[in-house]
C-alpha cells in the first residue's frame, strides 16, 4: 500500500543507461534472482554490478576488474571480505522467476 501526499511526488529513478522497457523488465528479473541467490548483498552494489555486466563489453569488464584489484581502497576492509577474483556467471536460461 502506498500513500499519496499532496504536494510531494514519488522519486523517479533516472534511466542513465537508456534501457528500453523490455531491458528494464529483464533487469528487474535479474535483480530479483540476485536477491534470492545472495540475500545479504546490498541492492545498490548488485545493481551497479548488473549495470556493468549489461552495458560494458567483456574487455571493459576485465579492465574494471583489473582496476579494482590493483587500486588500493581508501576504506579499510577486513581480510575475509577481500577477493582477488570476480566470477561472472551466465545462466540466462534459468533466470526466469514465476
Secondary structure as UniProt FT lines:
FT   TURN            6..7
FT   TURN            16..17
FT   HELIX           21..37
FT   TURN            39..40
FT   HELIX           43..55
FT   HELIX           58..70
FT   HELIX           79..81
FT   HELIX           92..94
//
